[in-house]
Each structure stands twice: as structure tokens, then as C-alpha cells.
Amino acid sequence: MRLEPGQIDWQVINDGVMGGRSRSSVSLDEQGLHFRGVLSTAFGGGFASIRGRLPRPLGPFEAFRLELRGDGRRYQLRLRESSHSEDVAWRAFFDTSGAQETIILAAGDFEPVIRGRRIEALPGLNDRELLYIGFMLTSEQEGEFGLSVKSIATVEASDGDACS
């Protein structure tokens, strides 16, 4: 299933909610989604993120396929049932090279966290009503960042060889 970034109402959520000083923005154009900003570790900060509610819940998936261009940093794709920060998020890390690339994240790559802390494994990621998707950068490395996402798609079990 292809997710159209332009059909998602994206919201910026930075470490300012905890007193941090990171800044970020999200924009959309014909090239896709652009998540940019400046990461700061001042005042206990060190994260920037965007999140949006999906038009409908995700169905069972084998993997996510992302076509993107990053800046050489490590990002997270996050899935959630709820928008509340104290609820579980499912995260999968991915590294970017600075070039246009395709990233495949298998369902097994996602781990449950609450506010960035891993929790005991919860069964049934694909049995949950996942309503939110997001991207997050957490790092000790301060400075400008940028991630441009051309496409987001789930690979369903029937698409088996699509992960190759």
C-alpha cells in the first residue's frame, strides 16, 4: 500500500516539549516530504520529529519501503496507535548515505518504546490499529539536518519478493 505524504496532516514535535532548543519544519512539494531543521542538545534536548495521522489504519505488512535522500544521519520511522506521548510507539532505525536510496524496514525491525525507552516486547505489531506515522532524529550530534522522502509504501506478505 502506497502512503501519499501529501494526504497526511504532518505535525512537528520537537524537544521543546521538554525544554530543549531543537527546531524543525516539514514541507511538501512535487518531490515529496521534506523534514529539516537544527538539532540541539542544549537544556536536555536532542530530538526533532514529525508525525501525522493516516487516512486509514495500516493493514498487516511485511515491510516498509522508503525512497529518500538523507544527510548521512540515522533516523527512525515510527508507528503509533495513539498520538499521546505516554503511549507505545514502534520504531525502526535507518541510516542515510546522502544519496537517493531505497530503505527496506521489515516488520521485525520495529521495537516498542515509550518516550524513547525500550519496553518489553509486545506481541502483534500487525494486529494493532496503527493510525500514526512519523520520522524522528535523535542524536548527540548537533547541527543542521535534512531528510527528503519521495515515497512511503508498505510491502504486504503477498508481495514477498518486493523486499529483495
FIMI-715709 format. One record per residue (C-alpha): residue in three letters; z, x, y. Coordinates in steps of 0.05 Angstrom, whole numbers, padded with zeros to 5 digits, always signed. Example, Ala and Ser with C-alpha at 12.3 -4.5 7.8 and 13.67 -1.06 7.14 Angstrom:
FIMI-715709
Ala+00156+00246-00090;Ser+00143+00273-00021;
end
This chain:
FIMI-715709
Met+00000+00000+00000;Arg-00020+00028+00067;Leu+00030+00021+00124;Glu-00001+00017+00192;Pro+00043+00055+00242;Gly+00017+00010+00298;Gln+00045-00052+00264;Ile+00115-00024+00264;Asp+00161-00031+00324;Trp+00189+00040+00328;Gln+00256+00055+00359;Val+00283+00124+00380;Ile+00353+00141+00354;Asn+00378+00210+00375;Asp+00444+00246+00371;Gly+00463+00217+00439;Val+00497+00161+00400;Met+00548+00216+00381;Gly+00548+00254+00447;Gly+00490+00301+00432;Arg+00434+00321+00480;Ser+00371+00317+00438;Arg+00312+00279+00468;Ser+00253+00249+00433;Ser+00198+00198+00441;Val+00148+00161+00398;Ser+00078+00141+00416;Leu+00017+00113+00382;Asp-00057+00123+00392;Glu-00121+00123+00351;Gln-00098+00188+00318;Gly-00034+00157+00293;Leu+00041+00163+00307;His+00069+00219+00349;Phe+00143+00238+00345;Arg+00160+00291+00396;Gly+00219+00318+00434;Val+00271+00372+00444;Leu+00326+00384+00393;Ser+00394+00407+00420;Thr+00456+00426+00382;Ala+00499+00421+00445;Phe+00560+00376+00442;Gly+00557+00366+00367;Gly+00484+00345+00367;Gly+00426+00367+00324;Phe+00385+00306+00304;Ala+00328+00264+00330;Ser+00297+00205+00295;Ile+00253+00144+00298;Arg+00259+00081+00256;Gly+00220+00017+00251;Arg+00225-00049+00214;Leu+00169-00060+00164;Pro+00127-00124+00169;Arg+00149-00139+00097;Pro+00194-00105+00046;Leu+00165-00047+00007;Gly+00145-00063-00064;Pro+00160-00015-00122;Phe+00128+00052-00111;Glu+00118+00117-00148;Ala+00109+00160-00086;Phe+00094+00162-00012;Arg+00031+00196+00013;Leu+00035+00222+00085;Glu-00024+00251+00123;Leu+00005+00290+00180;Arg+00009+00352+00224;Gly+00077+00382+00237;Asp+00103+00442+00273;Gly+00129+00483+00215;Arg+00196+00449+00213;Arg+00230+00409+00157;Tyr+00232+00334+00168;Gln+00258+00274+00130;Leu+00225+00208+00111;Arg+00280+00155+00109;Leu+00281+00086+00079;Arg+00334+00034+00091;Glu+00353-00037+00073;Ser+00391-00046+00138;Ser+00389-00018+00209;His+00464-00006+00210;Ser+00482+00068+00213;Glu+00541+00060+00166;Asp+00496+00033+00111;Val+00458+00074+00060;Ala+00393+00109+00077;Trp+00348+00140+00025;Arg+00320+00207+00049;Ala+00268+00256+00023;Phe+00256+00323+00057;Phe+00187+00352+00070;Asp+00164+00417+00102;Thr+00106+00421+00150;Ser+00059+00480+00158;Gly+00029+00469+00227;Ala-00037+00448+00196;Gln-00063+00379+00179;Glu-00038+00365+00109;Thr-00022+00312+00057;Ile+00050+00307+00034;Ile+00069+00271-00030;Leu+00142+00248-00038;Ala+00158+00220-00106;Ala+00209+00163-00112;Gly+00255+00212-00147;Asp+00255+00258-00086;Phe+00295+00206-00047;Glu+00371+00213-00046;Pro+00422+00164-00018;Val+00461+00185+00044;Ile+00507+00154+00095;Arg+00503+00187+00164;Gly+00471+00248+00132;Arg+00523+00258+00078;Arg+00500+00251+00005;Ile+00535+00198-00034;Glu+00539+00187-00109;Ala+00472+00168-00136;Leu+00457+00094-00131;Pro+00411+00064-00183;Gly+00348+00026-00170;Leu+00314+00051-00106;Asn+00254+00009-00126;Asp+00299-00052-00138;Arg+00323-00053-00066;Glu+00294-00093-00008;Leu+00272-00034+00035;Leu+00258-00061+00104;Tyr+00261+00001+00149;Ile+00223+00067+00150;Gly+00236+00127+00194;Phe+00227+00201+00207;Met+00284+00248+00224;Leu+00292+00320+00245;Thr+00360+00353+00233;Ser+00365+00427+00247;Glu+00407+00484+00274;Gln+00342+00508+00307;Glu+00339+00483+00378;Gly+00276+00472+00418;Glu+00213+00430+00422;Phe+00187+00395+00361;Gly+00128+00351+00343;Leu+00104+00311+00284;Ser+00039+00271+00284;Val+00029+00223+00227;Lys-00042+00199+00214;Ser-00026+00154+00155;Ile+00031+00128+00112;Ala+00019+00098+00044;Thr+00057+00082-00019;Val+00028+00102-00086;Glu+00042+00048-00137;Ala+00052+00061-00211;Ser-00017+00033-00226;Asp-00047+00087-00181;Gly-00018+00141-00228;Asp-00068+00196-00215;Ala-00063+00186-00139;Cys-00004+00234-00138;Ser-00046+00292-00162;
end
